Each structure stands twice: as structure tokens, then as C-alpha cells.
Amino acid sequence: MKSRPAVENILWMAAGAVVLAAFLVLTWHFRKEETPAQQLAFKATRVDLVGRMEYGLARASEAEKSAVLAVTDPDSERYAAEARAAVAAVDRDRGELAHLLKAGGAGRERELLDQFSQAFANLERVDDEVLRLAVKNTNLKAYALAFGPAAEALSQMDAALSRVGAKADAWPEAKRVLSSSDGARIAVLRIQTLLPPHIAEESDPKMDALEASMRTEESLARKDLDALSAIRKLQGDPDLSAAESAFARYEEIKVHILALSRENTNVRSLALSLEQKRKAMIVSLDALAALKRAILDEPIAGVAYGRPSMLK
């Protein structure tokens, strides 16, 4: 009595296996019975998706380069958005192609798509980092400060110290005044000449060396300004006060410039774009090219379609 349910279960399992086998046979039969025109259309659809992915990667790359090279935040952000949209479109096409290959592609094509997916994941990672840096534009902002507000403060200091030297021309202390005022002006000019190399520099140790030189010049400028303040006739002098205020303002701006320069987002994004991004793009495009060749080489009975054959 106890064996009857087991026998029934076996019979049900056998019946299920027969149904599944019949389904597979019918599926294979109808797949095999597809007309050459249907097979050709299926092939064309897959090739078109690969082509769209290649085009999408090219669009993304162009927009990414524009984001890196743009000189304003709005332009960088606009190009970055275009690059991200193009990458998202490639990902959608990749998903659609994966669905088609799961339904009817050859195993080699699925393998090649997996290879592209891995390369594309790395490309997305690098692209995200490039665009994240590019939209900050810290180097460009540092240049704008150096050649704008910092240069203006330097000019105001220079003009004020020039007036101090002129009014002291007939004083017994004229030589001391001229020496200290010129010393302060030259020291700040040297700081100003060190800012552009710092902004353009990629290496932290080299930045450290440039900042050490700036600190030396800053100490000399302060020493000369203090020497001028110690001269009795210049105590409370409006031009000397203006020079000291301009120097203090210059130093504040310089601190901001160095902080932006240290972030180095334009330099870093450009380096990533030219090296890691370029390599990741080549790997992705090579994977797509191999996938396209595999799809084109898939034979269709009675149809000469694929890569052009060499004419003899």
C-alpha cells in the first residue's frame, strides 16, 4: 500500500519529462524552421545594437573630453550630463542585446558580450571619476584668482610702496626706505611668479617645494614692511597702511589659491582622461568589434552575409 504514492510520483515525473522534452523539440524545430529572412533580420537587429553601442561610446567620449576642457562650471556640468546620458544609453542597449542573445544568440556571442560588460563596468568607473573631478574646475578657479584678485592686490601694494619711496626721497632715511620698499615689492612679485607653476603642478612634493619658496619670500616681505613701520616718519602713513592692507589681502587670496591648486581637479581629470579612460575605451571598443564580427560570421543557410570575402 505504501508503494502506490511512490509509483504515482514516478509516473507524474516521467510525464513531466516527456512534456518538457516535447517542448524543447518543438522550440528547436521552430527555431530551425525560421526563414533565412527572419534569421537575417535577427542578425541585423543584433549588429545594429552593437553599432549603437559603439556610437554611444564615441558620443560619451566626446562629451567627457569637452567637460574636462570646458572653462566654466556650467559648460563642464552640461557636457558631463551629456556624457552620462550617452553612457546610460549604451547600458540600455547592452541590456537589450543580452536579452536577445539569451533568446537566440550563439554561446560565443554571449561570452563576448560578457567580456564587453566587464570592460564597460571599468569604463564607467573611470568615467565617473573623470567627470566628478572635471566639473569642479579647481585649477581654473585658482588661475582666475591668481591673475585677477591676487594680481590686483599686488598692483595696489606695489603702487602704495612706490608712493612711500617717492615721498621719502629727500629724507635722511631715504636709502633705508627705498631698500625696504623695493625688497617687499620684489618678494611679493616672486610669490606671484610661483603661483602658476604650483597650479599646473601634479606632484605633491614639487608643490611642497614651491610653497616653501613662497613662505621664504613672504617672510622677507613682512620683514621689509616691519622695517618701514619702524621708521618714525612713516608711522601712521596712509600709503604704508595701504601697502600693508594690500599685502594682507594678497596673502588671504594666496591661501585660497593654494587650497584650490592642491585639489588639482583639472590636472587630475585630464590625466585620467588621457590615460586610464583612453585605455578603458580601447578595451571596450575592441570587445564590441569582436562581438560584431562573431554576429556577422554566424552562418545563414543560403545567404552570403557577413564580412566581405576577398575577390580572386
C-alpha positions, 0 to 999 in steps of 0.5 A: 500500500505504501508503494502506490504514492511512490509509483504515482510520483514516478509516473507524474515525473516521467510525464513531466519529462516527456512534456518538457522534452516535447517542448524543447523539440518543438522550440528547436524545430521552430527555431530551425524552421525560421526563414533565412529572412527572419534569421537575417533580420535577427542578425541585423537587429543584433549588429545594429545594437552593437553599432549603437553601442559603439556610437554611444561610446564615441558620443560619451567620449566626446562629451567627457573630453569637452567637460574636462576642457570646458572653462566654466562650471556650467559648460563642464556640468552640461557636457558631463550630463551629456556624457552620462546620458550617452553612457546610460544609453549604451547600458540600455542597449547592452541590456537589450542585446543580452536579452536577445542573445539569451533568446537566440544568440550563439554561446560565443556571442554571449561570452563576448558580450560578457567580456564587453560588460566587464570592460564597460563596468571599468569604463564607467568607473573611470568615467565617473571619476573623470567627470566628478573631478572635471566639473569642479574646475579647481585649477581654473578657479585658482588661475582666475584668482591668481591673475585677477584678485591676487594680481590686483592686490599686488598692483595696489601694494606695489603702487602704495610702496612706490608712493612711500619711496617717492615721498621719502626721497629727500629724507635722511632715511631715504636709502633705508626706505627705498631698500625696504620698499623695493625688497617687499615689492620684489618678494611679493612679485616672486610669490606671484611668479610661483603661483602658476607653476604650483597650479599646473603642478601634479606632484605633491612634493614639487608643490611642497617645494614651491610653497616653501619658496613662497613662505621664504619670500613672504617672510622677507616681505613682512620683514621689509614692511616691519622695517618701514613701520619702524621708521618714525616718519612713516608711522601712521602713513596712509600709503604704508597702511595701504601697502600693508592692507594690500599685502594682507589681502594678497596673502588671504587670496594666496591661501585660497589659491593654494587650497584650490591648486592642491585639489588639482581637479583639472590636472587630475581629470585630464590625466585620467582622461588621457590615460586610464579612460583612453585605455578603458575605451580601447578595451571596450571598443575592441570587445564590441568589434569582436562581438560584431564580427562573431554576429556577422560570421554566424552562418545563414543557410543560403545567404552570403552575409557577413564580412566581405570575402576577398575577390580572386 
